[in-house]
Amino acid sequence: MFAFLLGLSWLVLTPVCIWLLFGRGHRGVLRATGALTLAALQTLTMIVGFTQRSARVPAQTVAVRDPRAGADGPAGAQAVRAPGVAASATPSAAPSPAPAPGGPPACDSRVPNPEAVRLSFHGRALHGLTVYWPASPAQCDTATVAVHQAGHRLRIWLREGAEARQHEGARNVPVRVEQGMASLSLRLAPATRHHRRYVAINGHTGDKIPLRSRTS
């Protein structure tokens, strides 16, 4: 606002001062008044320009030593801003640290309890099976499964996640999830001879696993 008034004063008073200085018949007092008016306008213009330039200078930080610390203690130095600039009361947010190795697993590695097994036959030979169990909220994408046959008994070891293969013939296969049930399919090689009645057994608990209807 002051700068606007100063510019308006220049616009109005400049012609008047020139007329007082160079007009015919003006005495020394009138000419001196015009000269002093122009000098005052020039002085005010310089002061306003200097003030605005100082306001645009960026704030600088200087080190101020805490008097409670020792003369050479690095902890005593504190950063403060130059006068006229308020320091921020809230410190800048530090970046969140990256998760450390060895954190929680990506899935729920566990030993599930199979609820059903479906056998697949090719002719009169058993060549594969599918195991079903309830899916968990942190369901793994793979599971390790091993099948041992002794006559008509099929002993099945199942464990979710990339676990070590503790049983002979164990393989890591993908897991599918449909309607809350997880399942995996395993192809038996070589195909085993067809028995009239197979019994699936949980290798971890020794419990029988119900069989679903067979498919040809």
ABEGO torsion letter per residue (X at the ends): XAAAAAAAAAAAAAAAAAAAAABBGBBAAAAAAAAAAAAAAAAAAAAAAAAAAAAABBBBBBBBBBAABBAABAAABBBBBBBGBBBBABBBBBBBBBBBBGBBBABBBBBBBBABBBBBBBEABBABBBBBBBBBABBBABBBBBBBBBEABBBBBBBBEBBBBABBGBBBBBBBBBGGBBBBBBBBOBBBBBBABBBBBBAAAGBBBBBBBBBX
